[in-house]
Amino acid sequence: MSVVILYLSMLKLIFLLFVLVLALSFFGISIQSIINSPAGQANFGYLYHLLVQGWQWLVNFAHLKI
């Protein structure tokens, strides 16, 4: 039963991503230009840095609990 719920959740996510891309296309926003722009690169670098710090905090927290 949980596998069915997982597949439905994945299908919902794929559908939402598809709608998001269509909406961006409707407004003339290019995902490629956002990613290749200097501001986009800086933002993705900052998000990556935050994710790495969060992951390290979770790993350290898990090691303290074990």
N, C-alpha and C positions, 0 to 999 in steps of 0.2 A: 504494500500500500504506500509506503514512504517513497518508493522508487517512482511511482506514478506522480506523486506530489512534486518530486524533484524535477521530473521531466516537464511538468506543467509550469513550474517556476522558471525553468530554462527557456521554455517557449515564450513565456511572457516577457522575459528579459530580451530575447532576440527580437520580438515584435516591437518592444519599446525602443530599442536601438535603431531598428529600421525606421520607425516613425520619426525619431530624432534626426536621423540623416536626411529624411525627406523634408522635414521642416527647415533644416539648415540649408538644403538645396533651394527650397522655395524662396528663402530670403537672400540667396546669392552668397552664402558664406561657404568658403572652401576650407575643409578640414586640413588639407595639405598645406595651404598657405598659413594657417594658424600654427601648425606644428613647425613649419620651417622658419617662421618669423623669429627675430631675436627675443621679443617679449614672450612668445610661446615657449621657446627653449629655456628661458630663465624661469618661467613658471613651472615647467615640467621638472627642471632641475631642483627647484625648491620643494615641490611635492615629493620627489624621489628622496630628498634629504629627510623630510619629515617622516616618510614611511620607513626609512632605514632606522631612524631614531626610535620610532614607535615599536618596530619589530625587536630591536635590541632591548628596549625596556621590558617588553613582554617576555622575552627569553630570560632575562635576569630575574624577573618576577616569578616565572615558573621554576627556575632553579632554586630560588629561596623557599618555595613551597614544597619542594620535593625533599 
